[in-house]
Amino acid sequence: MRIEFDEPKCVAAGQCAMVAPDVFDQRDDDGVAIVLDEAPGPEHHEAVREAAAVCPAAAIRLVEQ
């Protein structure tokens, strides 16, 4: 799995960071999400899929490999 993140779409809701904190975080200054691991291990796949599903801006795209 590879994560493609469309930063300009992010609305800083923080859902991804709450659901998958080992993979996503938020910038302190504006709350926009950052991807900590663009190719997370299998142990994170379920949480990353949920993070993509709950993103209100659809800023997270997953490429299954």
All heavy atoms as TSV, in Angstrom:
chain	resi	resn	atom	element	x	y	z
A	1	MET	N	N	0.848	-1.185	0.000
A	1	MET	CA	C	0.000	0.000	0.000
A	1	MET	C	C	0.892	1.246	0.000
A	1	MET	O	O	1.886	1.307	0.694
A	1	MET	CB	C	-0.876	-0.005	1.252
A	1	MET	CG	C	-1.607	1.291	1.506
A	1	MET	SD	S	-2.508	1.334	3.065
A	1	MET	CE	C	-3.804	0.181	2.741
A	2	ARG	N	N	0.473	2.210	-0.800
A	2	ARG	CA	C	1.144	3.507	-0.849
A	2	ARG	C	C	0.084	4.584	-0.679
A	2	ARG	O	O	-1.006	4.496	-1.239
A	2	ARG	CB	C	1.878	3.664	-2.180
A	2	ARG	CG	C	2.699	4.929	-2.290
A	2	ARG	CD	C	3.563	4.954	-3.554
A	2	ARG	NE	N	2.887	4.526	-4.769
A	2	ARG	CZ	C	2.123	5.308	-5.533
A	2	ARG	NH1	N	1.902	6.553	-5.196
A	2	ARG	NH2	N	1.569	4.834	-6.626
A	3	ILE	N	N	0.414	5.608	0.080
A	3	ILE	CA	C	-0.520	6.702	0.341
A	3	ILE	C	C	-0.186	7.879	-0.566
A	3	ILE	O	O	0.963	8.319	-0.629
A	3	ILE	CB	C	-0.438	7.156	1.810
A	3	ILE	CG1	C	-0.810	6.005	2.738
A	3	ILE	CG2	C	-1.324	8.374	2.050
A	3	ILE	CD1	C	-0.517	6.270	4.197
A	4	GLU	N	N	-1.204	8.386	-1.250
A	4	GLU	CA	C	-1.083	9.638	-2.002
A	4	GLU	C	C	-1.961	10.649	-1.283
A	4	GLU	O	O	-3.158	10.422	-1.088
A	4	GLU	CB	C	-1.536	9.442	-3.442
A	4	GLU	CG	C	-0.621	8.528	-4.229
A	4	GLU	CD	C	-1.052	8.350	-5.666
A	4	GLU	OE1	O	-2.160	8.802	-6.034
A	4	GLU	OE2	O	-0.282	7.739	-6.427
A	5	PHE	N	N	-1.361	11.741	-0.866
A	5	PHE	CA	C	-2.064	12.748	-0.083
A	5	PHE	C	C	-2.125	14.056	-0.855
A	5	PHE	O	O	-1.099	14.592	-1.269
A	5	PHE	CB	C	-1.345	12.945	1.254
A	5	PHE	CG	C	-1.942	14.014	2.114
A	5	PHE	CD1	C	-3.233	13.892	2.594
A	5	PHE	CD2	C	-1.212	15.136	2.444
A	5	PHE	CE1	C	-3.786	14.884	3.381
A	5	PHE	CE2	C	-1.754	16.126	3.242
A	5	PHE	CZ	C	-3.044	16.001	3.715
A	6	ASP	N	N	-3.327	14.580	-1.044
A	6	ASP	CA	C	-3.541	15.828	-1.769
A	6	ASP	C	C	-3.656	16.953	-0.736
A	6	ASP	O	O	-4.748	17.299	-0.292
A	6	ASP	CB	C	-4.806	15.714	-2.619
A	6	ASP	CG	C	-4.982	16.873	-3.571
A	6	ASP	OD1	O	-4.272	17.892	-3.428
A	6	ASP	OD2	O	-5.841	16.764	-4.459
A	7	GLU	N	N	-2.508	17.497	-0.358
A	7	GLU	CA	C	-2.469	18.497	0.718
A	7	GLU	C	C	-3.401	19.692	0.503
A	7	GLU	O	O	-4.067	20.124	1.442
A	7	GLU	CB	C	-1.036	18.974	0.944
A	7	GLU	CG	C	-0.905	19.914	2.111
A	7	GLU	CD	C	0.533	20.333	2.363
A	7	GLU	OE1	O	1.412	19.467	2.402
A	7	GLU	OE2	O	0.747	21.550	2.520
A	8	PRO	N	N	-3.487	20.266	-0.698
A	8	PRO	CA	C	-4.386	21.413	-0.885
A	8	PRO	C	C	-5.863	21.094	-0.579
A	8	PRO	O	O	-6.628	21.989	-0.235
A	8	PRO	CB	C	-4.203	21.785	-2.356
A	8	PRO	CG	C	-2.851	21.280	-2.707
A	8	PRO	CD	C	-2.683	20.020	-1.900
A	9	LYS	N	N	-6.256	19.838	-0.694
A	9	LYS	CA	C	-7.644	19.454	-0.396
A	9	LYS	C	C	-7.915	19.349	1.107
A	9	LYS	O	O	-9.060	19.420	1.543
A	9	LYS	CB	C	-7.958	18.082	-1.014
A	9	LYS	CG	C	-8.273	18.085	-2.458
A	9	LYS	CD	C	-8.563	16.653	-2.877
A	9	LYS	CE	C	-9.762	16.554	-3.758
A	9	LYS	NZ	N	-10.026	15.164	-4.152
A	10	CYS	N	N	-6.867	19.150	1.896
A	10	CYS	CA	C	-7.022	18.893	3.335
A	10	CYS	C	C	-7.711	20.066	4.021
A	10	CYS	O	O	-7.341	21.228	3.838
A	10	CYS	CB	C	-5.646	18.639	3.963
A	10	CYS	SG	S	-5.716	18.278	5.725
A	11	VAL	N	N	-8.719	19.748	4.848
A	11	VAL	CA	C	-9.463	20.778	5.584
A	11	VAL	C	C	-9.098	20.780	7.071
A	11	VAL	O	O	-9.768	21.418	7.871
A	11	VAL	CB	C	-10.990	20.620	5.394
A	11	VAL	CG1	C	-11.377	20.836	3.947
A	11	VAL	CG2	C	-11.476	19.274	5.900
A	12	ALA	N	N	-8.045	20.062	7.439
A	12	ALA	CA	C	-7.507	20.045	8.800
A	12	ALA	C	C	-8.501	19.525	9.836
A	12	ALA	O	O	-8.508	19.975	10.971
A	12	ALA	CB	C	-6.990	21.431	9.177
A	13	ALA	N	N	-9.318	18.563	9.452
A	13	ALA	CA	C	-10.289	17.987	10.388
A	13	ALA	C	C	-9.624	17.067	11.407
A	13	ALA	O	O	-10.147	16.861	12.497
A	13	ALA	CB	C	-11.368	17.224	9.624
A	14	GLY	N	N	-8.498	16.479	11.043
A	14	GLY	CA	C	-7.759	15.638	11.967
A	14	GLY	C	C	-8.252	14.212	12.109
A	14	GLY	O	O	-7.755	13.460	12.935
A	15	GLN	N	N	-9.221	13.827	11.302
A	15	GLN	CA	C	-9.759	12.467	11.394
A	15	GLN	C	C	-8.684	11.426	11.131
A	15	GLN	O	O	-8.609	10.410	11.816
A	15	GLN	CB	C	-10.918	12.292	10.412
A	15	GLN	CG	C	-12.101	13.209	10.680
A	15	GLN	CD	C	-12.710	12.970	12.039
A	15	GLN	OE1	O	-12.964	11.848	12.432
A	15	GLN	NE2	N	-12.925	14.048	12.772
A	16	CYS	N	N	-7.829	11.660	10.145
A	16	CYS	CA	C	-6.791	10.686	9.801
A	16	CYS	C	C	-5.816	10.486	10.955
A	16	CYS	O	O	-5.442	9.354	11.274
A	16	CYS	CB	C	-6.052	11.101	8.529
A	16	CYS	SG	S	-5.242	12.716	8.623
A	17	ALA	N	N	-5.422	11.573	11.598
A	17	ALA	CA	C	-4.476	11.487	12.708
A	17	ALA	C	C	-5.086	10.779	13.913
A	17	ALA	O	O	-4.375	10.109	14.661
A	17	ALA	CB	C	-3.992	12.879	13.091
A	18	MET	N	N	-6.379	10.913	14.091
A	18	MET	CA	C	-7.045	10.221	15.198
A	18	MET	C	C	-7.162	8.725	14.926
A	18	MET	O	O	-6.990	7.911	15.822
A	18	MET	CB	C	-8.420	10.828	15.471
A	18	MET	CG	C	-8.348	12.158	16.167
A	18	MET	SD	S	-9.947	12.741	16.755
A	18	MET	CE	C	-10.627	13.385	15.246
A	19	VAL	N	N	-7.466	8.374	13.682
A	19	VAL	CA	C	-7.693	6.972	13.327
A	19	VAL	C	C	-6.377	6.212	13.141
A	19	VAL	O	O	-6.275	5.048	13.522
A	19	VAL	CB	C	-8.551	6.890	12.042
A	19	VAL	CG1	C	-8.652	5.470	11.532
A	19	VAL	CG2	C	-9.940	7.440	12.304
A	20	ALA	N	N	-5.377	6.865	12.567
A	20	ALA	CA	C	-4.094	6.201	12.274
A	20	ALA	C	C	-2.929	7.102	12.702
A	20	ALA	O	O	-2.192	7.635	11.870
A	20	ALA	CB	C	-4.002	5.865	10.790
A	21	PRO	N	N	-2.732	7.276	14.016
A	21	PRO	CA	C	-1.707	8.209	14.501
A	21	PRO	C	C	-0.267	7.798	14.209
A	21	PRO	O	O	0.633	8.640	14.266
A	21	PRO	CB	C	-1.965	8.253	16.012
A	21	PRO	CG	C	-2.646	6.959	16.323
A	21	PRO	CD	C	-3.469	6.632	15.101
A	22	ASP	N	N	-0.043	6.539	13.873
A	22	ASP	CA	C	1.312	6.112	13.516
A	22	ASP	C	C	1.656	6.466	12.071
A	22	ASP	O	O	2.827	6.406	11.687
A	22	ASP	CB	C	1.465	4.603	13.705
A	22	ASP	CG	C	1.413	4.191	15.163
A	22	ASP	OD1	O	1.815	4.993	16.025
A	22	ASP	OD2	O	0.965	3.059	15.441
A	23	VAL	N	N	0.646	6.837	11.303
A	23	VAL	CA	C	0.846	7.104	9.880
A	23	VAL	C	C	0.581	8.567	9.525
A	23	VAL	O	O	1.202	9.113	8.617
A	23	VAL	CB	C	-0.040	6.173	9.024
A	23	VAL	CG1	C	0.145	6.426	7.546
A	23	VAL	CG2	C	0.252	4.712	9.355
A	24	PHE	N	N	-0.335	9.218	10.251
A	24	PHE	CA	C	-0.695	10.614	9.978
A	24	PHE	C	C	-0.507	11.471	11.223
A	24	PHE	O	O	-0.697	11.008	12.340
A	24	PHE	CB	C	-2.166	10.726	9.545
A	24	PHE	CG	C	-2.494	9.996	8.289
A	24	PHE	CD1	C	-3.049	8.725	8.335
A	24	PHE	CD2	C	-2.256	10.557	7.041
A	24	PHE	CE1	C	-3.364	8.031	7.178
A	24	PHE	CE2	C	-2.565	9.870	5.876
A	24	PHE	CZ	C	-3.116	8.609	5.948
A	25	ASP	N	N	-0.183	12.731	11.007
A	25	ASP	CA	C	-0.106	13.717	12.080
A	25	ASP	C	C	-0.652	15.020	11.512
A	25	ASP	O	O	-1.088	15.058	10.360
A	25	ASP	CB	C	1.335	13.876	12.551
A	25	ASP	CG	C	1.442	14.483	13.947
A	25	ASP	OD1	O	0.404	14.886	14.520
A	25	ASP	OD2	O	2.570	14.560	14.466
A	26	GLN	N	N	-0.620	16.068	12.305
A	26	GLN	CA	C	-1.079	17.377	11.849
A	26	GLN	C	C	-0.025	18.420	12.163
A	26	GLN	O	O	0.636	18.354	13.207
A	26	GLN	CB	C	-2.384	17.774	12.544
A	26	GLN	CG	C	-3.583	16.984	12.090
A	26	GLN	CD	C	-4.823	17.446	12.817
A	26	GLN	OE1	O	-5.076	16.993	13.922
A	26	GLN	NE2	N	-5.579	18.321	12.200
A	27	ARG	N	N	0.112	19.403	11.251
A	27	ARG	CA	C	1.031	20.510	11.508
A	27	ARG	C	C	0.477	21.355	12.640
A	27	ARG	O	O	-0.733	21.577	12.735
A	27	ARG	CB	C	1.204	21.365	10.256
A	27	ARG	CG	C	1.876	20.617	9.123
A	27	ARG	CD	C	2.295	21.524	7.997
A	27	ARG	NE	N	1.214	22.300	7.427
A	27	ARG	CZ	C	0.964	22.425	6.133
A	27	ARG	NH1	N	1.729	21.820	5.246
A	27	ARG	NH2	N	-0.029	23.166	5.703
A	28	ASP	N	N	1.378	21.842	13.482
A	28	ASP	CA	C	0.961	22.657	14.621
A	28	ASP	C	C	0.392	24.010	14.205
A	28	ASP	O	O	-0.540	24.506	14.827
A	28	ASP	CB	C	2.144	22.893	15.573
A	28	ASP	CG	C	2.557	21.633	16.299
A	28	ASP	OD1	O	1.703	20.744	16.502
A	28	ASP	OD2	O	3.743	21.540	16.677
A	29	ASP	N	N	0.920	24.597	13.144
A	29	ASP	CA	C	0.521	25.956	12.790
A	29	ASP	C	C	-0.854	26.062	12.148
A	29	ASP	O	O	-1.590	27.009	12.408
A	29	ASP	CB	C	1.576	26.630	11.902
A	29	ASP	CG	C	1.843	25.875	10.613
A	29	ASP	OD1	O	1.581	24.657	10.560
A	29	ASP	OD2	O	2.322	26.513	9.650
A	30	ASP	N	N	-1.230	25.085	11.313
A	30	ASP	CA	C	-2.520	25.200	10.632
A	30	ASP	C	C	-3.382	23.933	10.691
A	30	ASP	O	O	-4.495	23.919	10.180
A	30	ASP	CB	C	-2.323	25.626	9.173
A	30	ASP	CG	C	-1.486	24.638	8.376
A	30	ASP	OD1	O	-1.118	23.569	8.909
A	30	ASP	OD2	O	-1.181	24.947	7.203
A	31	GLY	N	N	-2.867	22.873	11.283
A	31	GLY	CA	C	-3.660	21.651	11.435
A	31	GLY	C	C	-3.737	20.762	10.215
A	31	GLY	O	O	-4.355	19.705	10.256
A	32	VAL	N	N	-3.116	21.178	9.118
A	32	VAL	CA	C	-3.136	20.366	7.906
A	32	VAL	C	C	-2.398	19.057	8.177
A	32	VAL	O	O	-1.373	19.028	8.867
A	32	VAL	CB	C	-2.501	21.125	6.718
A	32	VAL	CG1	C	-2.276	20.220	5.523
A	32	VAL	CG2	C	-3.397	22.296	6.324
A	33	ALA	N	N	-2.925	17.989	7.646
A	33	ALA	CA	C	-2.348	16.671	7.880
A	33	ALA	C	C	-0.996	16.516	7.198
A	33	ALA	O	O	-0.717	17.162	6.184
A	33	ALA	CB	C	-3.297	15.592	7.377
A	34	ILE	N	N	-0.181	15.655	7.785
A	34	ILE	CA	C	1.076	15.255	7.172
A	34	ILE	C	C	1.139	13.727	7.226
A	34	ILE	O	O	0.607	13.110	8.144
A	34	ILE	CB	C	2.306	15.880	7.858
A	34	ILE	CG1	C	2.330	15.567	9.347
A	34	ILE	CG2	C	2.374	17.357	7.616
A	34	ILE	CD1	C	3.600	16.004	10.040
A	35	VAL	N	N	1.755	13.160	6.226
A	35	VAL	CA	C	1.902	11.711	6.159
A	35	VAL	C	C	3.260	11.358	6.748
A	35	VAL	O	O	4.290	11.826	6.255
A	35	VAL	CB	C	1.788	11.207	4.708
A	35	VAL	CG1	C	1.948	9.695	4.661
A	35	VAL	CG2	C	0.464	11.619	4.097
A	36	LEU	N	N	3.263	10.559	7.792
A	36	LEU	CA	C	4.502	10.154	8.442
A	36	LEU	C	C	5.157	8.971	7.736
A	36	LEU	O	O	6.369	8.805	7.807
A	36	LEU	CB	C	4.226	9.781	9.903
A	36	LEU	CG	C	3.610	10.885	10.766
A	36	LEU	CD1	C	3.248	10.328	12.133
A	36	LEU	CD2	C	4.555	12.066	10.887
A	37	ASP	N	N	4.337	8.149	7.084
A	37	ASP	CA	C	4.853	6.958	6.413
A	37	ASP	C	C	4.029	6.722	5.150
A	37	ASP	O	O	2.877	6.297	5.230
A	37	ASP	CB	C	4.758	5.760	7.348
A	37	ASP	CG	C	5.398	4.502	6.790
A	37	ASP	OD1	O	5.851	4.516	5.623
A	37	ASP	OD2	O	5.448	3.496	7.518
A	38	GLU	N	N	4.611	7.024	3.988
A	38	GLU	CA	C	3.871	6.900	2.725
A	38	GLU	C	C	3.648	5.465	2.284
A	38	GLU	O	O	2.822	5.202	1.417
A	38	GLU	CB	C	4.598	7.675	1.620
A	38	GLU	CG	C	4.559	9.168	1.829
A	38	GLU	CD	C	5.241	9.943	0.712
A	38	GLU	OE1	O	5.798	9.324	-0.219
A	38	GLU	OE2	O	5.201	11.176	0.783
A	39	ALA	N	N	4.393	4.533	2.879
A	39	ALA	CA	C	4.236	3.112	2.546
A	39	ALA	C	C	4.167	2.316	3.858
A	39	ALA	O	O	5.107	1.611	4.210
A	39	ALA	CB	C	5.389	2.638	1.680
A	40	PRO	N	N	3.059	2.451	4.580
A	40	PRO	CA	C	2.956	1.803	5.885
A	40	PRO	C	C	2.929	0.279	5.777
A	40	PRO	O	O	2.483	-0.276	4.775
A	40	PRO	CB	C	1.635	2.336	6.444
A	40	PRO	CG	C	0.835	2.679	5.240
A	40	PRO	CD	C	1.829	3.150	4.221
A	41	GLY	N	N	3.407	-0.356	6.828
A	41	GLY	CA	C	3.417	-1.813	6.877
A	41	GLY	C	C	2.011	-2.372	7.007
A	41	GLY	O	O	1.060	-1.649	7.327
A	42	PRO	N	N	1.892	-3.672	6.779
A	42	PRO	CA	C	0.579	-4.334	6.806
A	42	PRO	C	C	-0.175	-4.159	8.121
A	42	PRO	O	O	-1.408	-4.147	8.124
A	42	PRO	CB	C	0.905	-5.809	6.570
A	42	PRO	CG	C	2.274	-5.840	6.010
A	42	PRO	CD	C	2.971	-4.593	6.451
A	43	GLU	N	N	0.544	-3.983	9.209
A	43	GLU	CA	C	-0.115	-3.810	10.502
A	43	GLU	C	C	-0.904	-2.504	10.587
A	43	GLU	O	O	-1.763	-2.340	11.452
A	43	GLU	CB	C	0.901	-3.899	11.652
A	43	GLU	CG	C	1.890	-2.756	11.717
A	43	GLU	CD	C	3.118	-2.915	10.820
A	43	GLU	OE1	O	3.158	-3.797	9.935
A	43	GLU	OE2	O	4.052	-2.114	10.992
A	44	HIS	N	N	-0.648	-1.571	9.665
A	44	HIS	CA	C	-1.345	-0.284	9.657
A	44	HIS	C	C	-2.410	-0.185	8.563
A	44	HIS	O	O	-3.156	0.794	8.527
A	44	HIS	CB	C	-0.341	0.854	9.473
A	44	HIS	CG	C	0.671	0.946	10.556
A	44	HIS	ND1	N	0.366	1.277	11.856
A	44	HIS	CD2	C	2.013	0.728	10.538
A	44	HIS	CE1	C	1.455	1.269	12.584
A	44	HIS	NE2	N	2.476	0.932	11.806
A	45	HIS	N	N	-2.484	-1.145	7.680
A	45	HIS	CA	C	-3.368	-1.045	6.520
A	45	HIS	C	C	-4.830	-0.821	6.887
A	45	HIS	O	O	-5.504	0.017	6.280
A	45	HIS	CB	C	-3.227	-2.273	5.620
A	45	HIS	CG	C	-1.931	-2.296	4.869
A	45	HIS	ND1	N	-1.653	-3.230	3.901
A	45	HIS	CD2	C	-0.823	-1.495	4.940
A	45	HIS	CE1	C	-0.446	-3.004	3.413
A	45	HIS	NE2	N	0.081	-1.972	4.037
A	46	GLU	N	N	-5.336	-1.531	7.861
A	46	GLU	CA	C	-6.756	-1.378	8.236
A	46	GLU	C	C	-7.033	0.043	8.720
A	46	GLU	O	O	-8.011	0.674	8.309
A	46	GLU	CB	C	-7.129	-2.389	9.313
A	46	GLU	CG	C	-8.604	-2.360	9.672
A	46	GLU	CD	C	-8.980	-3.425	10.693
A	46	GLU	OE1	O	-8.320	-4.470	10.763
A	46	GLU	OE2	O	-9.966	-3.187	11.409
A	47	ALA	N	N	-6.166	0.567	9.579
A	47	ALA	CA	C	-6.354	1.924	10.094
A	47	ALA	C	C	-6.224	2.962	8.978
A	47	ALA	O	O	-6.973	3.947	8.947
A	47	ALA	CB	C	-5.346	2.214	11.204
A	48	VAL	N	N	-5.293	2.755	8.054
A	48	VAL	CA	C	-5.103	3.698	6.951
A	48	VAL	C	C	-6.320	3.694	6.028
A	48	VAL	O	O	-6.767	4.745	5.574
A	48	VAL	CB	C	-3.803	3.383	6.177
A	48	VAL	CG1	C	-3.714	4.203	4.899
A	48	VAL	CG2	C	-2.593	3.643	7.057
A	49	ARG	N	N	-6.872	2.522	5.775
A	49	ARG	CA	C	-8.089	2.456	4.949
A	49	ARG	C	C	-9.235	3.209	5.632
A	49	ARG	O	O	-9.999	3.920	4.979
A	49	ARG	CB	C	-8.482	1.002	4.700
A	49	ARG	CG	C	-7.606	0.306	3.688
A	49	ARG	CD	C	-8.109	-1.096	3.362
A	49	ARG	NE	N	-7.125	-1.798	2.551
A	49	ARG	CZ	C	-6.292	-2.730	3.004
A	49	ARG	NH1	N	-6.335	-3.118	4.265
A	49	ARG	NH2	N	-5.426	-3.296	2.196
A	50	GLU	N	N	-9.341	3.055	6.944
A	50	GLU	CA	C	-10.388	3.778	7.673
A	50	GLU	C	C	-10.140	5.282	7.627
A	50	GLU	O	O	-11.065	6.069	7.438
A	50	GLU	CB	C	-10.453	3.298	9.125
A	50	GLU	CG	C	-11.579	3.950	9.902
A	50	GLU	CD	C	-11.711	3.451	11.328
A	50	GLU	OE1	O	-11.106	2.430	11.693
A	50	GLU	OE2	O	-12.446	4.110	12.091
A	51	ALA	N	N	-8.881	5.689	7.771
A	51	ALA	CA	C	-8.545	7.117	7.708
A	51	ALA	C	C	-8.941	7.710	6.358
A	51	ALA	O	O	-9.500	8.806	6.290
A	51	ALA	CB	C	-7.048	7.315	7.955
A	52	ALA	N	N	-8.667	6.981	5.287
A	52	ALA	CA	C	-9.055	7.457	3.955
A	52	ALA	C	C	-10.570	7.541	3.832
A	52	ALA	O	O	-11.100	8.483	3.238
A	52	ALA	CB	C	-8.482	6.539	2.879
A	53	ALA	N	N	-11.262	6.584	4.413
A	53	ALA	CA	C	-12.725	6.557	4.315
A	53	ALA	C	C	-13.383	7.700	5.093
A	53	ALA	O	O	-14.408	8.224	4.665
A	53	ALA	CB	C	-13.262	5.218	4.815
A	54	VAL	N	N	-12.789	8.107	6.217
A	54	VAL	CA	C	-13.420	9.141	7.043
A	54	VAL	C	C	-12.932	10.556	6.714
A	54	VAL	O	O	-13.454	11.526	7.265
A	54	VAL	CB	C	-13.233	8.873	8.553
A	54	VAL	CG1	C	-13.861	7.550	8.945
A	54	VAL	CG2	C	-11.784	8.945	8.967
A	55	CYS	N	N	-11.963	10.681	5.815
A	55	CYS	CA	C	-11.461	12.009	5.459
A	55	CYS	C	C	-12.579	12.820	4.794
A	55	CYS	O	O	-13.060	12.455	3.719
A	55	CYS	CB	C	-10.271	11.885	4.496
A	55	CYS	SG	S	-9.633	13.483	3.954
A	56	PRO	N	N	-13.002	13.934	5.421
A	56	PRO	CA	C	-14.118	14.707	4.864
A	56	PRO	C	C	-13.797	15.394	3.535
A	56	PRO	O	O	-14.710	15.753	2.795
A	56	PRO	CB	C	-14.426	15.733	5.954
A	56	PRO	CG	C	-13.167	15.862	6.726
A	56	PRO	CD	C	-12.494	14.517	6.652
A	57	ALA	N	N	-12.519	15.549	3.226
A	57	ALA	CA	C	-12.130	16.231	1.991
A	57	ALA	C	C	-11.687	15.252	0.900
A	57	ALA	O	O	-11.313	15.677	-0.180
A	57	ALA	CB	C	-10.991	17.210	2.295
A	58	ALA	N	N	-11.697	13.965	1.206
A	58	ALA	CA	C	-11.216	12.950	0.263
A	58	ALA	C	C	-9.801	13.271	-0.216
A	58	ALA	O	O	-9.491	13.145	-1.403
A	58	ALA	CB	C	-12.184	12.792	-0.901
A	59	ALA	N	N	-8.951	13.688	0.717
A	59	ALA	CA	C	-7.581	14.086	0.388
A	59	ALA	C	C	-6.611	12.907	0.403
A	59	ALA	O	O	-5.463	13.057	0.005
A	59	ALA	CB	C	-7.103	15.159	1.359
A	60	ILE	N	N	-7.074	11.750	0.883
A	60	ILE	CA	C	-6.209	10.592	0.990
A	60	ILE	C	C	-6.607	9.558	-0.059
A	60	ILE	O	O	-7.761	9.128	-0.101
A	60	ILE	CB	C	-6.303	9.959	2.390
A	60	ILE	CG1	C	-5.931	10.977	3.467
A	60	ILE	CG2	C	-5.437	8.706	2.488
A	60	ILE	CD1	C	-6.299	10.537	4.863
A	61	ARG	N	N	-5.649	9.170	-0.876
A	61	ARG	CA	C	-5.879	8.142	-1.893
A	61	ARG	C	C	-4.910	7.003	-1.622
A	61	ARG	O	O	-3.724	7.236	-1.377
A	61	ARG	CB	C	-5.639	8.711	-3.288
A	61	ARG	CG	C	-5.894	7.712	-4.386
A	61	ARG	CD	C	-5.805	8.364	-5.764
A	61	ARG	NE	N	-5.878	7.343	-6.794
A	61	ARG	CZ	C	-4.807	6.847	-7.433
A	61	ARG	NH1	N	-3.618	7.315	-7.188
A	61	ARG	NH2	N	-4.966	5.917	-8.336
A	62	LEU	N	N	-5.410	5.792	-1.672
A	62	LEU	CA	C	-4.587	4.625	-1.422
A	62	LEU	C	C	-4.324	3.876	-2.711
A	62	LEU	O	O	-5.242	3.638	-3.496
A	62	LEU	CB	C	-5.257	3.702	-0.412
A	62	LEU	CG	C	-5.650	4.341	0.916
A	62	LEU	CD1	C	-6.323	3.334	1.814
A	62	LEU	CD2	C	-4.434	4.941	1.593
A	63	VAL	N	N	-3.083	3.512	-2.905
A	63	VAL	CA	C	-2.698	2.712	-4.060
A	63	VAL	C	C	-2.290	1.355	-3.495
A	63	VAL	O	O	-1.276	1.230	-2.809
A	63	VAL	CB	C	-1.523	3.356	-4.829
A	63	VAL	CG1	C	-1.120	2.467	-6.001
A	63	VAL	CG2	C	-1.893	4.748	-5.298
A	64	GLU	N	N	-3.137	0.381	-3.735
A	64	GLU	CA	C	-2.865	-0.973	-3.239
A	64	GLU	C	C	-1.858	-1.629	-4.178
A	64	GLU	O	O	-2.011	-1.595	-5.392
A	64	GLU	CB	C	-4.151	-1.793	-3.188
A	64	GLU	CG	C	-5.226	-1.198	-2.300
A	64	GLU	CD	C	-5.008	-1.406	-0.811
A	64	GLU	OE1	O	-4.144	-2.213	-0.418
A	64	GLU	OE2	O	-5.712	-0.767	-0.024
A	65	GLN	N	N	-0.816	-2.193	-3.619
A	65	GLN	CA	C	0.232	-2.806	-4.428
A	65	GLN	C	C	0.245	-4.296	-4.245
A	65	GLN	O	O	-0.116	-4.834	-3.295
A	65	GLN	CB	C	1.593	-2.217	-4.066
A	65	GLN	CG	C	1.632	-0.733	-4.328
A	65	GLN	CD	C	2.907	-0.088	-3.830
A	65	GLN	OE1	O	3.561	-0.567	-2.925
A	65	GLN	NE2	N	3.271	1.017	-4.440
